[in-house]
Amino acid sequence: MSKYRNNLPQLNGALFITDGGLETTLIYHQGIDLPLFAAFDLLKNDSGIETLRDYFVRYVEIARQRRLGFVLEAPTWRANPDWAARLGYDATTLADANRKAIGLLLEIRAAYETPEAPLVISGNLGPRGDGYRAGARMSVDVARDYHAQQIETFAQTDADMVAAMTLNYVEEAVGIVQAARDFRMPVAISFTVETDGRLPSGDTLADAIERTDEKTGGCAAYYMINCAHPTHFEHVINDGNGWRERIRGVRANASKRSHAELDASTSLDAGNPVELGGQYRQLRQLLPSLNIMGGCCGTDHRHVEAICMALV
């Protein structure tokens, strides 16, 4: 049985951290080949599982040393039908991979959780398409049906919640929230924004959050921003209204570059971890509910440690 599904501890306002850029860390720092950025493919053998275990444990220890909560996001951002099919997975083997990912996180929780440092297990979903571009879009109903398979698999495990990352248009977000509601799973929605603070679809962040809440009855547990640098969106949260209070999490990129520049780059821009930590401190002053912080592309344990140093 899930430990926190009916009472997510991060909703109580205590500071939680999460990990950094899983895929960029594995590719650029550890030299691991990840076709299609699909970290879940490492679950197919023991060495891959140990690589993922070591990655997560490093962050969990940072949280435990500081008596902070931690949200363990499963390495399943690409583990949805279209992306997995390109790697040779069918529905059965894909469901097995999603279950195996949650099983790994349950093992880590059993070994490292303390009363002062709770570990919340989240089944991670990614977009059907490209996280940087709002290309072929689904209707709400199609998005609901498409993501239901992965969410149902997570619901059958002891995962506490699901979280959808790098979403870039409203209809997919609404469909995911509806599917999560169907399976009684708490869900967090995280939007990608461009250097102008708007989603790749052109929607403002305020409009994306307000429309998603309007079409789902405010069913999402909370919202996040990820895969963007704080300088890309801090101006749009400066003068926000009630929608700002729905944002509990930020997972920023290390780099100030645009998504197009990052796509074209052959090297990793790790930015300045100390500077990023200071920017998170400023974000916490702007966002009244912000209490879940980690990193996205280009970040690693150094950035998360700097964020902790700036906030704790």
Buried (B, 14 or more C-beta within 10 A) or exposed (E): EBBBBEEBBBBEEBBBBBBBBBBBBBBBBEEBEBEEBBBBBBBBEEEBBEBBBEBBBBBBBBBBEBEBBBBBBBBBBBBBBEBBEEBEBEEEEBBBBBBBBBBBBBEBBEEBBEEEBBBBBBBBBBBBBBBBBBEEBBEBEBBBBBBBBBBBBBBEBBBBBBBBBBBBBBBBBBBBBBBBBEBEBBBBBBBBBBBEBBBBBEBBBBBBBBBBBEBBEEBBBBBBBBBBBBEBBBEBBEEBEEBBBBBBBBBBBBBBBBBEEBEEEEEBBBBBBBBBBBBBBEBBEBBEBBBBBBBBBBBBBBBBBBBBBBBE
